[in-house]
């Protein structure tokens, strides 16, 4: 796919959590084609300690309003600077980057499993599945109820189940311990979040003989496969996550 370097305008910033902000961006021209699971590399201006771009998953693409949504975890100097952006500011982005999730070619029962900021790319994927007359099932995990993100948005496109480690919402425990997994069968599983969670999901899928993809969150500086800082060991050798991924069939990963 063709890559673009665009100065996108911040339409709105929403502080949805003490650690997360949602940026809604737009352009004067229609946004380019973007596949669920792809990401953008954003330039961080105004941070003297941030020299490299930051990779941010595509959270959602609102074609009606020509908006690109980015869910940003403000955990470092660079991302905290992004969290200071206001409506009217400009954000320089390279997009779309990487390879996205596999879209089923026919009606399939798809489970989307996310944790933390890893829930971000699942929203757009769920919307695209819904647009193809498939109702996805979302299984989202967090430490506590206050850490669950954008549940109202996920509920627009499919069934939503949650787990929390402290039991303050949904079922207590981790996503792979949810009773849903013992009650229902799925044709495809896609996951994104902390590596231990994705490894557990991959092992569950392997035992259940279900096709499973994981979106990796390795450090990515260039987004084009040049800097080699995001290399992951796979059955095909060492591959750059930004170029060959970030979405991989879990059977290719050396987990």
C-alpha positions as CSV (number, residue, x, y, z in Angstrom):
1,X,0.0,0.0,0.0
2,X,1.1,3.5,-0.7
3,X,2.5,5.4,2.3
4,X,1.7,9.1,3.0
5,X,3.2,11.8,5.2
6,X,0.3,14.0,6.3
7,X,-0.1,16.9,8.6
8,X,-3.4,16.0,10.3
9,X,-5.4,18.4,12.3
10,X,-6.6,17.6,15.8
11,X,-10.4,17.8,15.7
12,X,-10.8,16.9,19.4
13,X,-8.9,15.4,22.3
14,X,-10.7,13.3,24.9
15,X,-9.1,12.3,28.2
16,X,-10.8,9.0,28.7
17,X,-8.6,7.8,31.5
18,X,-5.8,9.2,33.7
19,X,-3.3,7.5,31.4
20,X,-5.0,7.6,28.1
21,X,-6.2,10.2,25.6
22,X,-8.2,9.8,22.4
23,X,-7.0,12.0,19.5
24,X,-9.4,12.5,16.7
25,X,-7.6,13.7,13.5
26,X,-8.7,14.9,10.1
27,X,-7.3,16.1,6.8
28,X,-8.6,18.4,4.0
29,X,-8.5,15.5,1.6
30,X,-10.1,12.1,2.2
31,X,-8.0,9.9,4.4
32,X,-6.2,7.1,2.5
33,X,-7.2,3.4,2.7
34,X,-6.4,2.0,6.1
35,X,-6.7,-1.7,7.1
36,X,-7.6,-2.7,10.7
37,X,-4.4,-3.6,12.5
38,X,-2.2,-1.1,10.7
39,X,-0.5,1.8,12.6
40,X,0.9,5.3,12.1
41,X,4.3,6.8,13.0
42,X,3.7,10.2,14.6
43,X,6.3,13.0,15.0
44,X,6.5,14.4,18.5
45,X,7.1,18.1,18.4
46,X,8.0,20.1,21.6
47,X,9.8,17.3,23.5
48,X,13.6,17.8,23.6
49,X,14.1,14.2,24.7
50,X,12.1,12.6,21.9
51,X,14.0,12.3,18.7
52,X,12.2,9.4,17.0
53,X,8.6,9.0,15.8
54,X,6.2,7.0,18.0
55,X,4.1,4.1,16.6
56,X,0.4,4.4,17.4
57,X,-2.2,1.8,16.4
58,X,-5.1,2.9,14.3
59,X,-8.0,2.9,16.8
60,X,-10.8,3.8,14.3
61,X,-11.5,5.4,11.0
62,X,-14.7,7.4,10.8
63,X,-15.2,7.8,7.0
64,X,-18.4,9.8,7.4
65,X,-16.5,12.6,9.3
66,X,-13.1,11.9,7.6
67,X,-11.5,11.2,11.0
68,X,-8.7,9.0,12.2
69,X,-8.7,8.1,15.9
70,X,-5.6,7.4,17.8
71,X,-5.7,6.0,21.4
72,X,-2.5,7.2,23.1
73,X,-1.1,5.8,26.4
74,X,0.7,8.8,28.0
75,X,3.5,6.8,29.7
76,X,6.7,8.6,28.4
77,X,8.0,12.0,27.5
78,X,6.9,11.7,23.9
79,X,3.4,10.3,24.5
80,X,2.8,12.8,27.3
81,X,3.6,15.5,24.8
82,X,1.1,14.0,22.5
83,X,-1.4,14.1,25.3
84,X,-1.0,17.9,25.5
85,X,-2.3,18.4,22.0
86,X,-5.4,20.5,21.7
87,X,-8.1,20.9,19.0
88,X,-6.6,22.9,16.1
89,X,-3.1,21.6,16.6
90,X,-1.3,19.7,13.8
91,X,0.2,16.2,14.1
92,X,2.6,14.9,11.4
93,X,1.9,11.3,10.6
94,X,3.3,8.6,8.3
95,X,0.6,6.2,7.4
96,X,-0.7,3.5,6.8
97,X,2.1,1.2,8.0
98,X,2.4,-2.5,8.5
99,X,0.1,-5.4,7.7
100,X,-3.3,-5.7,9.3
101,X,-5.6,-8.4,10.6
102,X,-7.0,-11.1,8.2
103,X,-10.5,-10.3,7.2
104,X,-12.6,-13.5,6.9
105,X,-13.8,-14.1,3.3
106,X,-17.1,-15.5,4.5
107,X,-19.3,-15.3,7.6
108,X,-17.2,-16.4,10.5
109,X,-17.5,-16.3,14.3
110,X,-14.6,-14.1,15.3
111,X,-13.3,-13.4,18.8
112,X,-11.3,-10.2,19.5
113,X,-9.2,-10.3,22.7
114,X,-7.6,-7.2,24.1
115,X,-5.9,-5.8,27.2
116,X,-4.8,-2.4,28.1
117,X,-4.0,-0.1,25.2
118,X,-4.0,-3.2,23.1
119,X,-7.7,-2.9,22.8
120,X,-7.2,0.0,20.4
121,X,-6.9,-1.7,17.0
122,X,-9.8,-4.1,17.8
123,X,-12.4,-1.4,17.6
124,X,-11.8,-0.6,13.9
125,X,-11.5,-4.3,13.1
126,X,-14.8,-5.0,14.9
127,X,-16.5,-2.2,12.9
128,X,-15.2,-3.6,9.7
129,X,-16.5,-7.1,10.6
130,X,-19.9,-5.6,11.4
131,X,-20.0,-3.8,8.1
132,X,-19.6,-7.2,6.5
133,X,-22.5,-8.6,8.4
134,X,-20.5,-10.4,11.0
135,X,-21.0,-9.8,14.7
136,X,-17.7,-10.0,16.5
137,X,-17.3,-10.9,20.1
138,X,-15.0,-8.7,22.2
139,X,-13.2,-10.1,25.2
140,X,-11.5,-7.2,27.0
141,X,-9.3,-7.4,30.1
142,X,-8.0,-4.8,32.6
143,X,-6.7,-4.5,36.1
144,X,-9.9,-2.9,37.4
145,X,-13.2,-1.5,36.2
146,X,-11.7,2.0,35.8
147,X,-9.1,0.7,33.4
148,X,-11.6,-0.6,30.9
149,X,-11.5,1.6,27.8
150,X,-14.2,2.6,25.3
151,X,-16.7,0.0,26.2
152,X,-19.6,2.1,24.8
153,X,-17.8,2.2,21.4
154,X,-17.2,-1.6,21.4
155,X,-20.8,-2.3,22.2
156,X,-21.9,-0.6,19.0
157,X,-20.3,-3.4,16.9
158,X,-20.6,-6.7,18.8
159,X,-21.0,-8.5,22.1
160,X,-18.7,-7.3,24.9
161,X,-17.3,-9.5,27.7
162,X,-14.8,-8.3,30.3
163,X,-12.5,-9.5,32.9
164,X,-10.8,-7.6,35.7
165,X,-8.0,-8.8,37.9
166,X,-9.7,-7.4,41.0
167,X,-13.2,-8.5,40.0
168,X,-14.6,-5.0,40.0
169,X,-16.2,-5.5,36.6
170,X,-17.1,-8.6,34.6
171,X,-15.4,-11.9,35.7
172,X,-12.5,-11.9,38.0
173,X,-9.2,-13.1,36.5
174,X,-7.5,-13.0,33.1
175,X,-9.1,-13.1,29.7
176,X,-8.2,-16.7,29.1
177,X,-10.1,-17.7,32.3
178,X,-13.4,-16.2,31.2
179,X,-16.2,-18.7,31.1
180,X,-17.1,-17.6,27.6
181,X,-14.2,-19.7,26.3
182,X,-15.7,-22.8,27.8
183,X,-19.2,-22.1,26.5
184,X,-18.7,-21.1,22.9
185,X,-16.5,-22.0,19.9
186,X,-15.0,-19.5,17.5
187,X,-13.6,-19.8,14.0
188,X,-10.9,-17.1,14.4
189,X,-9.2,-15.2,17.2
190,X,-7.4,-11.9,17.0
191,X,-5.5,-10.5,19.9
192,X,-3.5,-7.4,21.0
193,X,-2.2,-6.4,24.4
194,X,0.5,-7.3,26.9
195,X,2.7,-10.2,25.6
196,X,1.9,-12.6,28.5
197,X,-1.8,-12.2,27.7
198,X,-1.2,-12.8,23.9
199,X,0.9,-15.9,24.7
200,X,-1.9,-17.3,26.8
201,X,-4.5,-16.5,24.1
202,X,-2.2,-18.2,21.5
203,X,-1.9,-21.3,23.6
204,X,-5.6,-21.5,24.1
205,X,-6.2,-21.1,20.4
206,X,-3.7,-23.9,19.7
207,X,-5.4,-26.3,22.1
208,X,-8.8,-25.4,20.6
209,X,-7.4,-25.7,17.0
210,X,-8.6,-22.2,16.1
211,X,-6.7,-19.9,13.7
212,X,-5.2,-17.0,15.8
213,X,-3.4,-13.8,15.0
214,X,-1.6,-11.5,17.4
215,X,-0.7,-7.8,16.9
216,X,2.7,-7.3,18.4
217,X,3.7,-4.1,20.3
218,X,7.5,-4.2,19.8
219,X,9.4,-0.9,19.9
220,X,9.2,0.5,16.4
221,X,11.2,3.7,15.5
222,X,11.1,4.0,11.7
223,X,8.0,1.9,10.8
224,X,9.7,0.9,7.5
225,X,12.0,-2.0,8.4
226,X,15.2,0.1,8.3
227,X,16.3,0.5,11.9
228,X,15.8,-3.2,13.0
229,X,14.9,-2.3,16.6
230,X,11.6,-4.2,16.4
231,X,12.9,-7.6,15.2
232,X,11.0,-10.7,16.4
233,X,12.1,-14.3,16.1
234,X,9.8,-16.3,13.9
235,X,9.7,-19.6,12.1
236,X,10.9,-17.7,9.0
237,X,13.8,-16.1,10.9
238,X,14.2,-12.7,12.4
239,X,11.6,-10.4,11.0
240,X,10.8,-6.6,11.4
241,X,7.5,-6.3,13.2
242,X,6.8,-2.9,11.6
243,X,7.2,-4.2,8.0
244,X,6.2,-7.9,8.2
245,X,3.7,-7.4,11.0
246,X,2.6,-6.1,13.4
247,X,-0.1,-8.8,12.9
248,X,1.3,-12.4,12.8
249,X,-0.2,-15.8,12.6
250,X,0.8,-17.0,16.1
251,X,2.1,-20.3,14.7
252,X,4.9,-18.2,13.1
253,X,6.0,-16.8,16.5
254,X,8.6,-18.5,18.7
255,X,6.5,-18.3,21.8
